[in-house]
Amino acid sequence: MIATIVSLAIFSLPMSPTVDPDPHESGVVVGDVDNGKGNGPIPKQPLPVAGPPAPEEEWVPEPFYCRPQAPFPNTDDCIMKPDDEPESLRPATPDEVREEVKRVGLASVRVQVQPVGATLVNLDTILSTSAVPIETTVTVLGTPVEIKATAASFTWHHGDGTSQTTTKPGRPYPAKDVVHQYRKPGHVNLRVDVNYQVDFRIEGGSWQQLADPITAPGPATSLRIREARPVLSR
Amino acid sequence: MKSILGVLLVGAFLLSSCQGEAAEPKAAPQTTAPANPDATLPPMPAAANEFTPSGASTFVRHYVEVMEYASQTGDVSELKRLSFEDCEGCNRYIDVFVDMYAKGGYSKPRDWSVGGINLLFNKHEGYESTARTSLKLSTGTIKSSSEATEHTYPKTSGKVILGLVFDDGWRMSQIAGKE
């Protein structure tokens, strides 16, 4: 059966040295033969070792997609695919890229508050944060997908039931790019959610943009709000 | 089995003791510091021995970890054990690693990993299943022989097709690159 396999697989393999020709170069044979169809299965029956008799029925491959199981890194989790189309032959859809990016997660950021730790009612409380562009690669349908995520906007949750959205991350005092005035004393937990605009490309193709941003909720920052009291003095 | 092992261990100890008394001084074998002294053979996950899709996929991931170990040490014994003798793609890797270290070369840490795996699982034991995935390597340096120049390689990724067969445990039957 193996003799029917006709086309040699070509693969640039920069990891293994000193094969002649050098596999670090592109267009070099490094492995067994492909079946010419660009997809499996590669027939290899019977085995060179003693195996069971060939099954009478034609074997129907059962297609799965597998990846490491989150809590058990030493065990892959496989899900049955709806059909036997080799998924790596079709490009990932934006929705699939979106789901994978959400699964992997984008960086969240913390709110910087001034005054630090406590502020006053009716005082301009200055909010700021910092978010750097993210460049990473995720794998979708077995294919690497390059990701560029940039912060398009920031949604500030003040912790008093109000929020505001800005396109800038704010700056520390004396700048007052992003401010909020609390009306009542008490304790609040603030956070800022970064809304990332995500661009992606598959295997060096053209860049595409996800239609909607992906939001990365930030961690809470505790803040005490005090009421200023006038004190008479001579 | 334990008793045989015990005899062997005792025998080895006695042999070394006798050699210690009678041996003449010998020149110490010339050795060089291993390129990756911290490299250890990755343990086979229990799941990689199961005849299930998850077992097949876990085996593929483990096999690539063993390839990484072999690339960093030149110790290909486990890679051979996990490969069929006629697995041409496997043997190419094995030959590369053996040849490189025999000539005094090395590959300094490059992490080998695979992404998600598209698996065509053959439910008949002893027959080949196929895994398609992307093989990813981090940046690293390679010196193909003691005389060769050390080269630094960037991180790379490429598609591979792997054939694997369960016969009282999984073994790799084919490794092929994909255009």
Interface residues (C-beta under 8 A of the other chain):
Chain A: A9 I10 F11 S12 L13 P14 M15 S16 P17 T18 V19 P23 H24 V29 V30 G31 D32 V33 D34 G38 N39 G40 P41 I42 P43 K44 Q45 P46 L47 P48 V49 G51 P52 P55 W59 P61 E62 P63 F64 Y65 C66 R67 P68 N74 T75 D76 D77 C78 K81 D84 P86 E87 S88 T137 T139 V140 L141 G142 T143 P144
Chain B: P45 A46 A47 T52 P53 S54 A56 S57 T58 R61 S71 F84 E85 D86 C87 E88 G89 R92 Y93 D95 V96 F97 D99 M100 K103 G105 S107 R110 W112 G115 G116 I117 N118 L119 L120 F121 N122 K123 H124 E125 G126 Y127 E128 S129 T130 R132 T133 S134 L135 K136 L137 I142 K143 S144 S145 A148 H151 Y153 P154 T156 S157 G158 K159 V160 I161 G163 V165 D167 S173 Q174 I175 A176 G177 K178 E179
